[in-house]
Amino acid sequence: SIYPLDEYNTTLLDNVHPALHEAHEANSVYNMVVIGAGAGGLVTSAGSAGVGGKVALIERHLLGGDCLNFGCVPSKALLSCAHTIRTIKRSNEFCVKVNGEIEVDFPGIMERMRKLRAQISPNDSVKRFEEELGVHVHIGSAKFVSKDSVEVTKTLGNKTTKTILKFHKCCIAVGARPAIPSSIPGLSDVKPLTNYSIFNLEELPESLAIIGSGAIGVEMASAFALFGTEVHLFSRSERILIREEKKSSFNYSRESHKRWSTYP
């Protein structure tokens, strides 16, 4: 789910999902087994190891979870570029004159995002958690086989290995994944983007329909509208950012109409 496989994404994958990683032998009982290596799982693993616990961390996808790979880091990288574009467009308000047209280099913006993500990835890497923190990292899928043991299954090519980890305590920190609404006819046929795939884009879409007006939807609407995409935001609530303070939500709704179309 990480594309393109350029130098930056290759570095990212080498750090957070090394293909040839070999797990430690499970020869004793762990104080803590953590399932899921997103923000919650990483903090739990580091904290438990930091007080002297023997810790195993299981992740079937990418260490760092949504925050590093599909959420906080890539979205803020895009938003910082979008904020710069908005500042330039408002330069007259700050008594700065900009002559000529503003040219947005979308492939460059995405490459910058991949570069920043790769630079940050050592913090969440397998190497750091094993060598610096003493955590045993297992890349694979977890399944409970008893009240105090988990089976980790790892498949590499034609080879499948299974490892049993016994524990005193277990933390389930598996996070969430994008949901494709089944109530919208034909949606699944068009292969919609999600936060798992939108950061793989290399060409700026001419138009973009965003379903959902929470923080993630509004962030992407703001960024892509400033990049030059025609954005349409669909919301099932009476206002966008429904979880935010009502006054802030209404103020942002009023401002956003200048940049994209909203459909409740």
N, C-alpha and C positions, 0 to 999 in steps of 0.2 A: 504493500500500500504506500510505499515511498518511491516517488519518481520525480525527475529523471535520476538515473544512477550516475550523476556527475561526481566530481571529487568531494563535494560537500556532503551529499547524501551518502556516499560510500563511507566517509569518515563517521557520519552519524551512526550508520548501521554497524560499523566495526566496534563502536563504543557501546551501543545499547542492545544489540542483538548479534554478537559475533557468531558467525556460522559454525566455526570449528571449536566452540567453547566446550570444554570437558568439565562436567560437574564433579564435585567432591564425592568421595565415598561416604555413604551414610552408615557410619559404624558406631553411632551412639545416639542417645535421645537428645533432641534439641529443646532448649528452653522455650524458643519461639519459632514457629514456622509462619511465614507471611505469604499469603497468596495474592499476587497482584503487586506490580512494581511501579504504580503511579505515585502521585504525591503522598498519599496516605501510607502506602506500603513502604516507600523508601524511608519516610520519617520514622515509622514504626521499627523498621529493620535497624536503622542507624542508632535510634535511641536505645533499643534493647541490647545491641552489641556494645554500645557505649557504657552501659552499666555492668558489663561483664558477662552478658548472656551469650549462649551459643545459638546462633540464628541461621536459619535457612530462608532464602527468598526465592519464590517461584514466579516466573513470568513467561507466558507463552508468546507474547508479541514483542513490544519494545519497552525497555526500561525507560522511565521518565513519563510513561502514560500520556494522557491527553495534554497535560500542561506543556511538556517539552515538545512533543511531536505534532499534535493536532489542535492545540488550543492556545494557551497563554503566550508562549514564545512566538510562534509564527504569526498569530493575529496581531500582536503588538508591534512586530516588525513591519507588517503592512500598514498598520494605523499610523506609525511614526512617519512613513512616507506620505500617507494621505494628509496628515496634519501639515507637513511641509508644503504640499501643493496648495492647501487651503490658505496658509499664511502668505504664500506668494500671490495668490489671487486677491488677497485683501491688503496687499502691500501699500496701496494708496492711503489706507487708514493710518499707516505708520510713517507717512511722508517719504515713502520709498517708491521711486518710479521704476517699473520693469518694462522695458521695450521689447516688442516681439511677442510671439506666442509661446505658451508653456508647452513643452513636449514631455509627455510621460513615457518613460521607458519601462513598460510593464515586465518584459523578460528580465531586465536589470533589477527591478524591484523584487522579483521572485528569487533571483540568484542571491541577492543580498540577504533575503530571509533565510535561505538555505545555509548560507555562510555563517550567519549569526547562530542559527540553531546548532550547527556542527561545532562551533566554538564553545557553546555552553554545554554540550553533551558530555564532556568528561566528568562533570559534576554528578551525573546520574549513571555513569558507566559501570559495566560489570567489573572492569579492572579496579576502579576506585573502591567499590563496595567489597570486593574480595581482598585486595592487597592493603588498602588503608584502614578499612573498618572491620575486616575479619569475618564478613558475612559469606556464607556458602550460597552462591547463586546457581539456580537450576533453570535452564531454558526449556520449557515444555508445559504441558497441560496437567492440571492437578485434579485428582479425584479422591474423595475420602473413601477409605477402605475399612476403617474402624473409628471408634471414638477418639483415638489418639494416634492415628497414622494416616498419611496421605501418599497416594501413588502418583509419581510424576512420569508422564509419558513424553518422550522426545523422539521425533522422526527426522532423520537426516538422510535424504535420498531414499534408498531402499532399506535402510537400517532403522529399526525401532527399538528403543531401550526403555525399560521401566525401572524406576527406583522407588523404594519405599522409605519414607521419612517418618520417624516417630517423634512425637512432641509432647511437651507438658501443656503448652498453650499454643493456640493458633489464631491468627488474625486474618479475616477475609476482607481484602481491600481491592476487589475486582473492578470497581468503577462502573462505567456505563458505556453504551455504544449508541450510535445514531439510530433513530427509528424512522422507517419509511412509512408514512400513514397509508394504511390499506383502504381508507375511506375515500380516497381521491382517485377516481377512475383513470387508468392509463398512466399513473405516475411511475409505477415500477417499470413500464415499457421504455421510458425515455432515459433511464439510467441517471437519475438525479445526482448532483454533487452532494456530499456531506462534508463535515469537518475533516473526515478521513481522506477526502480526495480534492477538496478545493485548493489546498496548498500545493498540489501537484501541477496546477495550471501553468502553462508556459506562454499562452496567448491570451490577451485580454478579450473576454466575451463582449459582443456588441450589446447584448441585453441579458439580464439576470433576474429571474423570479425567485424570491426568498420566502420560504414558508416558515413562519415563526418570527415573532417580534420581541423575543427576549434579548438578553445582552449579546449573545453570539450573532443572532440574526441582524440586529441593529449595527453591530460593529462591522459586519461584512457589507451591509448596505451602505454605510457611511464611506468605507474605504473604496469600494468599487465605483460608487457614484463619483467620487473625486478623481478616480483614475480615468473616468470617461465612459463607463458602462451605463446604459439605460437600466435603472433598477426599479423593480416593482416588489413591494413588501406586502405579504399577506399575513393577516393577524386574525385569530379567532377571539381576541379580547377587544374591548371597546377602545383601548388605547395601547400604544406600544410601551414596552418596558413596564409591564403590569406589576412586577415585583418591587419596582423602585418607588420612592416617595411620589405621591400623586402630582404635586406641583412640578417636580423635576420632569416627570413623565410628560405632562401636558406642554411644558416649555420646550422640551426636545421635540415633541410631535409637531409643534408649530414651526420650529426651525427646519425640521427634516423635510417638510413639504416643498421647500425650495430646491431640494436635491433629488428626491425620488417620490414615486407614487405609492401611497399606502391604501390597502384594501382590507377593511375590517370584515 
